[in-house]
Amino acid sequence: MKEPKKNLNSAIRAKNVQLITEDWENLGIMSLREANEKASESWLDLMEIWRKDDLAIVKILDYWKYLYKLKKNEQKNKQRSKTPELKTIKITFNISEHDLDVRRRQAFGFAKDWNPIKLILAMKWRENQYVDIAKTKILNFAKTLEEFYKLEQDVTKTWNMLNVNLKIIK
């Protein structure tokens, strides 16, 4: 984290300052020396918020606590800004139980990263005649993932594939 360029305590270069407490209470305009004395009485720092010519607005605060809060807010914003990526899991009509377990573990890994899933069941040749069986197969697989995911929409068929979107349960 890059520290903000704020003047602190003796680095403030103004004759008069408008002093604001930690609770944002305005104590009025006073000399810089008086403001420094009030800050040192409570073992806190003076930080310059704004400056114009010979008047500065300063706040009494614990500077390290201020930096800590800035860092925490930055981390929260970074976590919130991360958009989940839609992951795809493909299964086939005649997939074995072991392969389904592998896909299930893969889906649980995606759930840890808060990613939604798109399940695709691809059908070949004569398998296209058994859409109802394929639909139950993909829905049964989706039910095994109910611990982390729920159906976002119903199963849709496009060409020779069945698709279903699962979103993460928060």
C-alpha positions in Angstrom: 0.0 0.0 0.0 1.3 3.4 -0.9 1.1 5.8 2.0 -0.8 9.0 1.4 1.2 12.2 1.2 -0.1 14.0 4.2 1.8 16.5 6.4 2.0 15.4 10.0 2.8 17.3 13.2 6.0 19.4 12.7 5.8 19.1 8.9 2.7 21.3 8.8 3.7 24.7 7.5 0.8 27.1 8.4 0.5 29.9 10.9 -3.1 29.3 11.7 -5.0 26.0 11.6 -8.6 25.0 11.9 -8.7 22.1 14.3 -11.0 19.1 14.0 -11.1 16.3 16.6 -11.3 12.5 16.0 -15.1 12.7 16.2 -15.1 15.4 13.5 -16.0 18.2 16.0 -14.7 21.6 14.9 -12.7 23.4 17.6 -12.2 26.5 15.5 -9.2 28.5 14.2 -6.1 28.6 16.4 -2.3 28.8 16.1 -0.4 25.7 15.1 1.4 25.6 18.4 -1.9 25.4 20.3 -3.1 22.6 18.0 0.1 20.7 18.5 -0.3 21.0 22.3 -3.9 19.7 22.2 -2.8 16.7 20.1 0.2 15.9 22.3 -2.0 16.0 25.4 -4.0 13.1 24.1 -0.9 11.3 22.6 -2.3 11.7 19.1 -1.0 13.2 15.8 -2.0 16.2 13.8 -2.6 15.5 10.1 -3.2 18.2 7.5 -6.3 17.5 5.6 -6.5 20.6 3.4 -4.4 23.8 3.0 -4.9 27.1 1.3 -2.4 29.9 1.7 -1.7 30.4 5.4 -4.7 28.5 6.8 -4.7 24.7 7.1 -7.4 22.3 8.2 -5.9 19.7 10.5 -7.3 16.7 12.3 -6.3 15.1 15.6 -6.0 11.3 15.0 -3.8 8.2 15.6 -1.9 8.1 12.3 -1.0 4.4 12.5 -4.7 3.5 13.1 -5.6 5.7 10.2 -3.2 3.9 7.9 -4.4 0.5 9.2 -8.0 1.4 8.3 -7.0 2.6 4.9 -5.2 -0.7 4.2 -8.2 -2.7 5.4 -10.6 -0.7 3.3 -8.3 -1.2 0.3 -8.3 -5.0 0.9 -12.1 -5.1 1.2 -12.5 -3.1 -2.0 -10.1 -5.4 -3.8 -12.1 -8.5 -2.7 -15.4 -6.9 -3.7 -14.1 -5.9 -7.1 -13.1 -9.4 -8.1 -15.8 -10.7 -10.4 -16.4 -14.4 -10.5 -15.6 -16.1 -13.7 -18.1 -18.5 -15.3 -16.5 -22.0 -15.3 -17.6 -24.8 -17.6 -17.8 -28.5 -16.7 -18.5 -30.9 -19.6 -19.9 -34.3 -19.1 -21.0 -36.9 -21.7 -24.0 -39.2 -22.0 -22.1 -42.3 -21.0 -19.8 -40.9 -18.4 -18.5 -43.3 -15.7 -19.1 -42.7 -12.0 -15.4 -42.1 -11.3 -15.3 -39.4 -13.9 -18.4 -37.8 -12.4 -16.6 -37.8 -9.0 -13.6 -36.0 -10.7 -16.0 -33.4 -12.1 -17.7 -33.0 -8.7 -14.3 -32.3 -7.0 -13.5 -29.8 -9.7 -16.8 -28.1 -9.1 -16.1 -27.9 -5.4 -12.8 -26.3 -6.2 -14.6 -23.7 -8.3 -17.0 -23.1 -5.3 -14.1 -22.2 -3.1 -13.2 -19.4 -5.5 -16.9 -18.3 -5.6 -17.2 -19.1 -9.4 -20.5 -20.0 -11.0 -20.7 -23.1 -13.2 -22.1 -23.9 -16.5 -22.8 -27.7 -16.9 -22.8 -29.0 -20.4 -23.8 -32.5 -21.4 -22.8 -33.3 -24.9 -24.6 -36.0 -26.9 -23.5 -37.8 -30.0 -25.3 -39.6 -32.8 -28.2 -41.7 -31.4 -27.9 -40.2 -27.9 -29.8 -37.3 -29.3 -33.0 -39.5 -29.2 -32.7 -39.8 -25.4 -32.9 -36.1 -24.4 -35.2 -37.0 -21.4 -32.6 -39.4 -20.0 -29.8 -36.9 -20.6 -31.8 -34.2 -18.9 -32.3 -36.4 -15.7 -28.6 -37.2 -15.9 -27.5 -33.6 -15.8 -30.0 -32.7 -13.2 -28.9 -35.6 -11.0 -25.3 -34.3 -11.3 -26.5 -30.8 -10.4 -28.3 -32.2 -7.3 -25.0 -33.6 -6.1 -23.6 -30.1 -6.1 -26.5 -28.6 -4.0 -24.2 -28.1 -1.1 -22.6 -25.1 -2.8 -24.7 -24.4 -5.9 -28.3 -24.0 -6.9 -29.9 -24.0 -10.4 -30.0 -20.5 -11.9 -32.3 -21.6 -14.7 -33.9 -24.7 -16.2 -32.0 -27.0 -18.6 -31.8 -25.7 -22.1 -31.0 -27.7 -25.3 -28.9 -26.2 -28.0 -28.1 -28.4 -31.0 -26.7 -31.6 -29.4 -25.9 -30.2 -26.0 -27.9 -29.7 -22.8 -26.8 -26.6 -20.7 -27.6 -25.6 -17.2 -26.2 -22.7 -15.2 -25.5 -23.1 -11.5 -24.9 -20.1 -9.2 -23.0 -20.2 -6.0 -25.0 -20.1 -2.7 -23.8 -17.3 -0.5 
